[in-house]
Amino acid sequence: MTVLGQTADRPAPVVLLLHGSNQTGAKLRAFTGRAFDRLAADHGAVVAYLNGYKHHWNDARISNRFAARTEGYDDVAFTRTAVDRLVSRYGGDPSRVHAIGFSNGGQMVIRLIHEAPDLLAGAAVISATQPAENNFAPDDPQDEPLPVMLVHGTKDPLVPYEGGMASMWGFKPRGLGLSAAQTARYYAQRNKITTAPVAESITPAGRETRTSVEAVHYRRPGHAPVTLYTVNGGGHTIPGTRKAPFVMGRTDMTFDTVAAAADFFHLSAGAERPA
């Protein structure tokens, strides 16, 4: 576990970074050009890049065949232990713990949302969608609502934006998932948001780029919000960080995922949990 940031005068928000399959925390940090380090430098958060068992996470997909799942590794308990350490050793605030996951890490965040919502104040899922009902088996799921931010590219070659079978470029199928839009609606319904969503264009008008970003916000006073950032033309990447290898698809550089997460999580010192 790589940890950045520490506070001695008052508890600081905690941000957990969960890597994708075949990565480690260090590899995710390099993959993003250390962009998420800014959450420590600019927002005073305790930022922790966690390491999954044998480069993977035991998410709640039935189709998961990684060793972390087949060997029964308890990644929910592991995350709780990591948070305890970040609180006791690094001055983290246990009431302001946020999780950001990419790909397989995004699936692990989805598991945390359902099994350990008491642990989190908010979650961000990047390049991962809610598993189809017959592909999802969380242990003792809880109904507590949470703020959820989603980021997904329409040209993702591994996890289809429109839903369906996730795979490694057509090989090694990883199970069925909902579309990104269905995932956003799923969490809006889970958070009991009944008002109509609000759409917003994020990419500046007139800017010439092969990718663009649109947001759909689900908000209702007194309810945890949900936002989906759709990256038109984007791949299996994290916008606004470091350009990913070509095989992953295009990396949009007009949208700052790190800044969006900081804003969504209300990471400013002393900010309360968003309602």
N, C-alpha and C positions, 0 to 999 in steps of 0.2 A: 504494500500500500504506500503510495506516494502522497504526502500531505503537505499542503501549502497554507500559510497563514496561521497566526496564533494571536490570541488576545489575552492580556493580563488584567485589564480594568473592568471589562464586562463581557458577558457571553456574546459570541458571534454566530451569525447564521452558518449553517453547514450545508455544503453542496457535495453530493456523492456523484462521481462520474463512473458509469458502468460501460465497459468496452464491448465491441462487437465480437463475433466468433473469430477464433484464431488470432485474437489480439491479447494484449495485457494492458494494464493501466498505463504503463510507460509507452506502449505502442499507440494507444489512443491519444495520449498527450502529444506524441510526435505526429500522428496522423492529422491532428488539428493545428499543428504549428504552435502548440502551447497556448492556444487562444483562450481556453477556459481558465488559465492561470489568472486572467484579468479579474475574475470574480473575487480572488483574494487580494490582488493589488489595488483594484479600483473600488471594491465594495466591502472589503474587510471580512470576507467570508473565510471560513475554514474549508478548503477544497481538498477532497480526497479522491484519488484515482484508485479504485479498488481492483483486485485481481481475481478473476473467476478461476474455478478449479480446472486445471488442464486447458486453459485458454477459453473456457466457455462457462455459461451460467445454466443452472438448473431452473429454467423458466417453467411456466405451467402448461406448456403445449404438450399434448399427448404424443405428438409426432417427434418430439425432441429425442434424439439418439446420442447426444453428447455424453461423455463420461460423467459429467457433473450430474446428469439425471439418471443414467443407467446404474451408476454406483450410489445413488441416493444421497448426494451431497446436499446438505441443508443450507441453501444460500439465503433463506430468510433469516435463520438464526445467525448466520455469518454476518449479515448486514446489521442486525441488531447489536452484535458484539462490536463491530466496527464503529457504530454510532456511539456506543458506551465509551469506547476508547477516545473518540474525537471530543466527547464532552468532558471526560475526566482529565485527559492529558493536554488537549489543545484549546480548551475554553469554549467549546461549541455549545450552542443553545439548543437543548433537546426539544424545544417547542418550535424551532425553525430549521428543520431538517428537510432538504429538498434533494430529489434524485433525478439525474439526467442520464438516459440510456440511449445508446446507439445500436441499432440492429438487434443482435442477440441480447445486448444490454438493455435495449428498449423493451424487449419481451420480459426481461427480468424486472424492470420497473413496473410493467403491467402486473406481474405477479405480486409485487410489493403493494401496489394500489389495492389489490383484492384481499391480500392476506395480512398486511401490516399497515393499514391506513393510519393507525394511531401513531406510527413512527414518523410519518411524513406530514409536512405542511404544504407540499406541492410536488408535482412530477412533470417531467418533460420526456416525451417519447419521440425519438428521431429515427426515421427509416424502419419503422415497425408498425404493424397494425394489430388490432384486437383479433385474437384467434377466433376462427369459427367455433360455434357452440360445441360441436362434436369433436373439437380439437383442443378443448380448454378444460383443465381439471385442477383448479387451485385447491389447496387444502384449507378447509374451514373458512371459506370466503366471508368477508365482512362487507356491510353495506354503507359504511361511512363515506360520505362524499369527499372529494379532493379536487383542488384546482389542477387541471391537466392541460398541458401545452403539447401540440403535435406538430411535427415538421416532416413533410414527405414530398419527394420529387415525382412528377408525373411520368418520368422516363426511368424510374428505378428498375434496373435489370434483375434485381434479386428478390425484392418484395414488391409485387405489383401494386401500383397506386389504386387501381380499380378493383383490387381484391383477387383472390384465387390462390394458386399454389406458389408458395415461396420456394426458391431453389437457388443453386449456385450456377447461374447462367444456363438454366435448363437441366442441370444435373443435380443429383442428391436432393430430391424433393424434401421440403421441410414443413409441409403441412399447409392446410387451407387457412386463409385469413380474410377478414372483412376488408372492404375498401377503406381508404383513408377517410372519406366523407362519412361512411357508415360508422367508423370508429369514433369520429367526433360526435355523431348523433348518439352513439351508445353511451358515451360519458356524459353528454348533456342530459340524457334521460336518467342516468344513474344519479346525477346531481339534482334531479327534479327541476330542470330548467324547461319551462313550458313556453317561454316567449320565443318569437322568431329570431333566428340568427341575423347578425349584421355583417355584411361583406365589406371589405376594405382592400383597395389596391395599395401595395407596399412599395413596389418599384417606382421610382420617380418617372413621371410622364415625360416622354420624349427621349428617354435614355436608350441608346441603341445597345441591346444585349441579346444574347441567344436564350437567356432565361429571364423569368420574371416571377414575382412573388405576390400572391393574393392571400388575404386572411379572412377567415370566417370566425366571428366571435359569438359564442353562446353566453349570454349574461342575464342574470335576474337578481335583483337586490336580495341580499341575504342568502345567496346560494353560491357555491364554489364555481368559478368560471371555467369555460373550456374554449380554447382557441386552436384552430387548425391553420397552419401556414402551408399553403400549397405552392410548391416550387415548380412552375411550368417549365418543362424541359430539363429539370434537374434529375440527377441520378441518385445512387445509393451513397450520398455524401452529406456533409454538414456545412450548410451555406455560411459564407463569410469567414471561414477559417483558413485552412490550407487546401489548395486544389488537390483533389484525389487523383489517383492513377486513372488513365483514360477508360479502362475496363469497368470502372465503377460508374461511369456516366459523368455528365457535366456537374461542376461545382459552381453554384451561383455565388457571385461575390458582391451582389448588390444588397443582400440581406445579412444582417449581423445577428446570428443565432445567439451568441453570447449576450449581447445587449438585450435581445428580446427576452431571454430567460431571466436576466437580472431584473428587468422591468416586471415580468409576469410574476416572479417570486417576491417582489417588493423587498429587494435585498438591502435597500438603504438602511443605515444604522437606526435601530429602534422601530423599524416598520412592523406593523402587526400582521398576522396571518390574514391574507385576502379573504373577503367574504363574497 
